[in-house]
Amino acid sequence: MGLRAGRGIADITGEVAECGMLGYGKADQQSAGLHTRQRARAFAFEEGAVRLLLVVCELPLISDAVVREVLRRLPEGYGAAQVMVTATHTHCGPGGYFHHALYNGNTGGFRELTFRAITDGITEAARAAIADLAPARLRLAHGELTDAGVNRSPRAFARNPAADRAHFPDAIDPRTTVLAVERDGRLVAAVNWFATHNTSMTNRNRLVSSDNKGYAALHWERTVAGVDHLAGGTPRLVTAFAQTNAGDISPNLGLAPGRGPTDDQFENTRIIGTRQYEAAAALTGGRPVLGGLDVRTTDILLSAVDVGPAFTGDGRSHRTSPPVAGTAAFAGAHVDGPGFKGFGAGANPLWDALSRRLVYPFAPALRDAQHPKALALPAGPVNRFLPLVQEHARVQLLRIGPLFLIGVPAEVTITAGLRLRRTVAAILGADLPDVLVAGYSNGYVHYVTTPEEYDAQEYEGGSTLFGRWELPALCQTVAGLATAMRDGVPVDPGTPEPAVPARPRKPRPAAQAPHPGRRFGDLLDFSLIGRRATASFVAAHPSNNLRRNGSYLAVERSEDDGPWRRVADDGDWATVFRWARSGGATSIATITWNIPADTEPGTYRLVYHADDAAKGPFTGVSEPFDVG
């Protein structure tokens, strides 16, 4: 049997109101509405007895708990070894879906609703892709995109050897790669890999957003291909914009949050997303992939890896350490958003002195692994009492014809990614452009920097939890996977991260009453100013029904024969759904439609969909208005 491929897509949007957003870690960044929905896009591949499944999720991060639950619900033959679940790394998605406490710090604990939305959606997309398996032709192509990212840590990057820096003359990774899927000569799916952070939306934003990579996918599917994401079934085209080694690359070209290409975060999101789409769409006619699927996967305890001299770079053996966050980790990546007061990148005199004088002299093994990090959060010791961060890392090597994907559950800098890629390419005899790091996959263990970058203790180095030998440990691991793949032998699957029980939050009382003298769905206000229509309604809490694979709103057009036809929903770029409390138990939903220039003239209205916790669904409708 020849190569077969399938694709699927599903909604994974969680709580769009009063849920801490994951990514920036800010307590005050609580969701207050929705701009673009988050989706999971799955791609299944099968050749003979070999099966692979790639799921690209518009999530901030992938949690071990999510992967564990999804794998439990997939068909036989799709286990941890064959499945890669990866995140686009938006920083404006609802959090609370981790079982490790650190990542639920601004959500009040574990959020069952969001966790269920994510795992249900990923499972649906994966199962749809598997059911969609059919003979297909794959094409692979590479290009360059130079105006969608900037290096946000040039001081750390400059510490790398000249030979590494020469590979990235502009201190960015411009490679953009597309794997296209065709049936009967027609494009039905495409996956793009490009290194830039998904942080065009800043930590001031309160609207759930899939950010620049989500816009790229939405534009290709919805605007270019005419996909209706609410129609059900598998759409004619599924496109995903996945991450690679984006650890030190920002889309904020002006080197400040929300700055560059413009000073508007929404427009920046659209522009950077459009540039990724245009570069990807130009590559769909690549060279044919004739087949050849393979995979090797292992779980390593990243806090206790003995790294041989062949990988350490100094001719000696070293050992990684239990996870410790440095002060620079709390300083944040200033280009994408400020961190916490009292911490800075590079030198932190008080913390530096405490680590240098009180900790390192009495812990030589810790010093060998973590120096010169100013130690701030000893996550390893805390894990013994409260599961704080993940310590086991699932590392994968997937082959799809000439393409090799190195799955790492971390944010990998471009130079760290280069070393991983060179390690695999040398063993397998692959062309370096055909070897990619698939960061943010199957879990999350924070950052991976080169030892040279680590010594700078910028944000990325402070967030390299397992110390300066973390990258050498991963290079050693992927060398083992590549050797096993080359020789056709299995690998030790290792021991996965132990299951951690969820720590449920104490829910806040929901806003569940209409305004006095009003009913749910009543229109409170309507305006049409220029090309912007806005309507406000008596609302119920959005968490009564997340409306996954549905919508909180509709823009409808009156047809000649009378019925109203939906022309936009809350997944469209032109619409915005906002929700806010207006009293102890009352709330207001506001729908905005920024009317696109190419909108067909006619009569329109805005519709609000929601659920009363006691009585079920209700609808609010604005007054009709004309668009010329």
C-alpha positions, -999 to +999 in steps of 0.1 A: +000+000+000+013+035-009+014+066+011-019+078+025-027+111+043-057+126+061-066+159+077-090+171+103-098+203+122-117+212+154-124+240+178-103+240+210-114+274+224-118+274+262-132+300+286-134+334+269-144+352+301-127+355+335-100+330+329-063+338+332-045+338+299-014+316+296+019+329+281+028+362+297+020+350+332+003+383+342-024+381+370-044+409+354-046+394+319-080+377+323-100+368+293-128+393+285-140+382+251-130+366+218-113+379+187-103+347+168-111+311+179-084+286+186-083+254+165-065+221+164-055+209+129-045+173+126-025+155+098-024+117+097+001+098+075+002+061+069+025+038+048+023+001+053+024-006+091+038+029+100+014+055+112+022+091+122-001+118+135+008+155+138-016+178+156-009+216+154-028+234+182-034+271+185-025+270+222+000+288+243+017+256+254+011+218+254+006+203+288+016+168+297-019+163+310-035+172+277-013+148+258-020+120+282-057+125+279-057+127+241-036+096+237-060+077+259-088+085+235-071+078+202-075+045+182-051+016+187-018+022+168-016+059+177+004+060+209+030+082+224+056+071+199+035+079+168+018+111+179+032+147+180+010+173+196+025+208+191+015+243+200+017+275+180+025+294+212-001+322+212+001+341+245-036+350+245-054+317+251-072+306+282-050+288+307-056+265+336-052+232+316-020+221+332-017+197+361+016+213+371+009+243+394+032+269+379+012+273+347-021+278+366-008+307+386-031+333+372-062+310+367-070+302+403-061+266+397-071+239+372-099+248+348-119+218+339-140+236+312-109+247+293-091+214+297-122+196+283-125+220+254-089+214+244-088+177+248-122+172+231-112+193+202-077+178+197-093+143+199-120+153+173-094+167+149-071+137+153-099+112+147-112+131+117-077+131+102-074+093+107-109+087+092-099+109+063-068+088+053-067+083+016-041+080-012-023+114-015+007+131-030+030+151-007+052+180-017+080+196+003+096+230-003+117+255+015+119+293+011+130+324+030+110+350+050+131+378+064+106+404+076+085+385+101+109+382+130+138+398+149+163+384+174+152+396+208+184+385+226+213+398+205+237+399+234+232+361+241+233+353+204+266+372+200+283+348+224+279+319+200+309+308+179+315+326+146+307+295+126+272+293+142+265+330+138+276+329+102+247+305+095+223+333+106+239+365+092+208+385+103+205+368+137+172+352+126+162+319+111+146+329+078+137+293+067+101+287+059+091+251+050+059+237+036+046+202+035+017+202+011-009+174+006-026+169-028-055+147-039-064+144-076-040+173-083-058+196-058-043+211-026-062+198+004-038+205+033-005+223+041+017+225+071+041+254+074+071+257+099+086+291+105+104+305+135+088+336+151+071+340+184+033+341+184+033+373+204+020+401+181-008+405+206+005+420+238-001+413+275-025+443+275-049+423+253-079+405+270-094+389+239-088+353+232-066+352+200-047+327+179-023+356+171-002+359+139+001+322+131-036+317+137-043+346+114-022+330+087-042+298+089-075+316+091-067+338+061-057+309+039-087+287+048-114+313+052-105+342+030-086+325+002-103+290+001-138+301+013-139+275+042-169+278+065-156+265+098-191+260+112-203+239+083-192+206+098-172+178+083-137+181+069-132+214+049-118+214+014-085+229+028-068+226+062-037+247+068-015+249+099+013+273+108+036+254+132+065+265+153+101+255+150+131+270+169+115+303+177+129+307+213+148+340+207+128+354+177+100+380+181+075+393+156+077+427+172+101+442+147+103+475+166+119+457+196+091+466+219+057+450+227+032+459+200+058+479+180+065+469+144+056+467+117+030+493+131+021+505+166-012+486+166-012+451+179-041+439+159-026+453+126+007+438+135-009+404+140-025+407+106+006+418+088+030+392+103+004+365+097-001+376+061+036+375+055+038+339+068+008+330+046+022+345+015+056+329+019+039+295+026+014+297-003+043+303-027+058+270-018+030+245-023+044+233-056+075+217-041+093+185-049+073+153-046+077+132-014+076+096-026+072+080+008+092+068+037+077+072+071+095+064+103+096+075+140+117+071+171+105+084+205+119+084+240+112+100+273+142+112+293+145+125+328+160+158+319+169+166+355+194+137+356+211+132+322+248+122+321+262+139+291+293+125+274+323+146+263+313+141+226+284+166+233+295+189+260+320+208+240+347+209+267+360+173+264+345+164+298+314+146+310+287+166+328+253+161+343+221+181+341+204+192+373+169+194+388+150+224+374+158+259+387+145+292+373+169+321+373+161+357+380+163+365+343+133+342+338+112+365+359+125+396+342+106+385+310+115+390+274+113+428+272+107+428+235+075+408+239+064+420+273+078+431+306+082+406+334+080+411+371+094+441+390+126+436+409+142+413+383+164+420+353+181+402+325+219+397+330+231+409+364+209+408+395+234+418+422+214+406+453+204+372+438+238+368+421+255+372+455+231+348+473+237+321+447+275+327+445+282+329+482+255+308+499+244+281+475+271+272+449+300+267+474+280+240+491+266+223+460+293+217+435+271+195+412+245+223+411+272+248+404+286+228+375+251+226+360+236+259+368+263+286+372+263+315+364+225+315+369+212+336+398+189+310+413+154+322+421+129+293+420+141+258+430+114+240+411+131+206+415+129+205+453+094+220+452+083+192+429+087+167+457+058+184+476+039+203+449+042+193+412+053+226+398+070+219+365+076+189+342+109+171+345+106+142+320+109+153+284+095+134+254+119+137+225+108+125+190+123+121+156+097+118+129+105+111+092+081+120+064+101+112+032+131+136+032+116+157+060+128+150+096+111+166+126+129+168+159+101+170+185+112+189+217+089+200+245+105+234+248+113+268+233+145+263+214+167+292+202+177+293+166+214+284+174+204+256+198+180+244+170+209+245+145+230+222+167+201+197+171+195+198+134+232+193+125+234+164+149+205+146+131+215+155+096+251+142+101+240+108+113+212+103+087+230+119+058+200+143+054+202+178+039+202+203+067+172+223+054+152+191+055+158+187+093+136+209+115+131+214+152+094+210+161+094+230+193+066+233+218+057+196+213+042+170+237+048+189+269+067+219+282+100+222+300+107+259+292+137+270+272+167+254+255+198+277+249+233+269+238+258+269+267+273+301+254+238+318+253+231+303+287+261+322+302+246+355+292+216+348+314+192+368+293+155+358+296+160+326+276+190+315+296+173+321+329+144+300+317+167+271+306+157+252+338+180+222+337+212+242+333+239+249+307+242+212+297+205+209+288+211+213+250+241+189+250+218+164+268+192+168+241+218+166+213+230+133+228+194+121+229+185+129+193+218+114+182+206+081+197+172+085+180+188+092+146+213+063+150+184+039+158+164+052+128+194+049+105+201+013+117+165+003+118+165-007+154+141+003+183+149+027+211+142+025+248+109+043+252+120+057+286+097+067+314+071+094+308+063+122+332+043+107+361+006+115+361-002+144+384-037+149+398-055+181+390-058+208+416-093+222+410-099+259+416-126+275+437-150+289+411-161+325+412-199+330+413-210+334+377-231+364+364-264+346+359-292+373+361-306+397+335-308+434+342-338+445+362-369+448+340-350+431+311-347+396+296-316+377+285-308+388+249-325+422+251-308+448+229-292+475+251-275+497+225-267+497+188-246+520+166-233+522+131-204+546+127-187+545+094-177+509+087-182+497+122-214+482+136-217+476+173-245+461+194-248+454+232-271+428+248-282+416+282-258+387+286-253+355+305-219+341+314-201+327+283-189+297+303-225+284+305-218+271+270-184+275+254-201+271+220-172+250+208-175+244+170-202+271+172-203+309+177-213+335+203-223+357+174-234+359+138-235+386+112-265+379+090-276+393+057-312+395+045-317+376+013-342+386-014-366+359-005-368+368+032-345+345+052-313+358+069-280+342+060-249+341+082-220+357+066-196+360+096-192+345+130-169+349+160-141+330+143-137+358+117-111+384+118-136+412+113-157+404+143-151+409+181-170+395+210-166+413+244-181+403+277-181+422+310-199+422+343-222+452+348-231+444+384-229+416+409-249+391+388-256+409+355-234+413+325-232+428+290-221+412+257-209+435+230-206+425+194-185+445+169-183+440+132-156+459+114-172+458+080-148+446+053-144+468+022-156+439-001-188+433+018-218+429-005-243+458-003-275+449+015-293+447+048-276+432+078-280+425+115-259+413+145-270+383+164-260+372+199-261+335+209-258+325+246-272+302+273-291+308+304-277+284+330-313+275+341-333+277+309-309+270+281-302+288+248-314+323+240-308+348+212-305+385+209-309+404+176-299+440+167-320+463+145-313+458+108-289+482+091-278+489+055-243+485+041-237+503+009 
